[in-house]
Amino acid sequence: MVKDTGRLDRAAELAKAFAADLKRRGRAYDRNLLAEFQKTAGLGVDGVYGPRSAGAVRWYTGESLPPISGKGFVEYAPKF
């Protein structure tokens, strides 16, 4: 169960913003926006849209946007 609902809401907002950016810009996505999402979602922060970030974006948005590496998704659930 998530205790910090404010953080959950913020992560959802960032995930939606990042998903829109990724769809619009592709590989030229905003790495700072992704890093902010990663931090808020409790992921390792590197600004790279890989399988863990893709799994988290899918969890928050319901959209399956494959990672740039094409290596699939890592399941995600918030733990904060």
C-alpha positions as CSV (number, residue, x, y, z in Angstrom):
1,M,0.0,0.0,0.0
2,V,1.3,3.4,-0.9
3,K,1.5,5.8,2.0
4,D,2.6,9.0,0.1
5,T,-0.3,9.7,-2.2
6,G,1.0,13.1,-3.0
7,R,4.2,11.5,-4.4
8,L,2.1,9.0,-6.2
9,D,0.1,11.7,-7.9
10,R,3.2,13.7,-8.8
11,A,4.8,10.5,-10.3
12,A,1.6,10.0,-12.4
13,E,1.8,13.6,-13.7
14,L,5.4,13.2,-14.6
15,A,4.8,9.8,-16.3
16,K,2.0,11.3,-18.4
17,A,4.2,14.3,-19.4
18,F,7.1,12.0,-20.2
19,A,5.0,9.7,-22.3
20,A,3.7,12.6,-24.3
21,D,7.3,13.9,-24.8
22,L,8.5,10.4,-25.9
23,K,5.7,10.0,-28.4
24,R,6.4,13.5,-29.8
25,R,10.2,13.5,-29.8
26,G,11.2,9.8,-29.9
27,R,14.9,9.2,-29.1
28,A,15.3,13.0,-28.6
29,Y,13.1,12.8,-25.4
30,D,13.7,15.1,-22.5
31,R,16.2,13.3,-20.3
32,N,15.8,15.7,-17.4
33,L,12.0,15.1,-17.4
34,L,12.6,11.4,-17.4
35,A,15.2,11.7,-14.5
36,E,12.7,13.7,-12.5
37,F,10.1,11.0,-13.1
38,Q,12.6,8.3,-12.2
39,K,13.4,10.0,-8.9
40,T,9.8,10.6,-8.0
41,A,8.8,7.0,-8.9
42,G,11.6,5.6,-6.8
43,L,13.7,4.3,-9.7
44,G,17.4,4.6,-10.2
45,V,18.0,8.0,-11.8
46,D,20.0,7.9,-15.0
47,G,17.8,9.7,-17.6
48,V,17.8,6.6,-19.8
49,Y,14.5,5.2,-21.0
50,G,15.1,1.5,-20.4
51,P,13.0,-1.5,-19.3
52,R,12.5,-0.3,-15.7
53,S,11.4,3.2,-16.7
54,A,9.2,1.7,-19.4
55,G,7.5,-0.6,-16.8
56,A,6.9,2.4,-14.5
57,V,5.5,4.5,-17.3
58,R,3.2,1.7,-18.2
59,W,2.0,1.3,-14.6
60,Y,1.2,5.0,-14.2
61,T,-0.2,5.7,-17.7
62,G,-1.5,2.3,-19.0
63,E,0.5,3.0,-22.2
64,S,3.0,0.4,-23.4
65,L,5.7,2.6,-24.8
66,P,8.7,0.2,-25.5
67,P,12.1,1.2,-24.1
68,I,14.6,2.6,-26.6
69,S,16.7,-0.6,-26.1
70,G,13.7,-2.7,-27.3
71,K,14.3,-5.1,-24.4
72,G,10.8,-5.2,-23.0
73,F,9.4,-4.1,-19.7
74,V,10.3,-4.7,-16.0
75,E,7.3,-4.9,-13.8
76,Y,6.9,-2.0,-11.5
77,A,4.8,-1.1,-8.4
78,P,5.5,1.9,-6.2
79,K,7.1,1.2,-2.8
80,F,6.8,4.6,-1.0
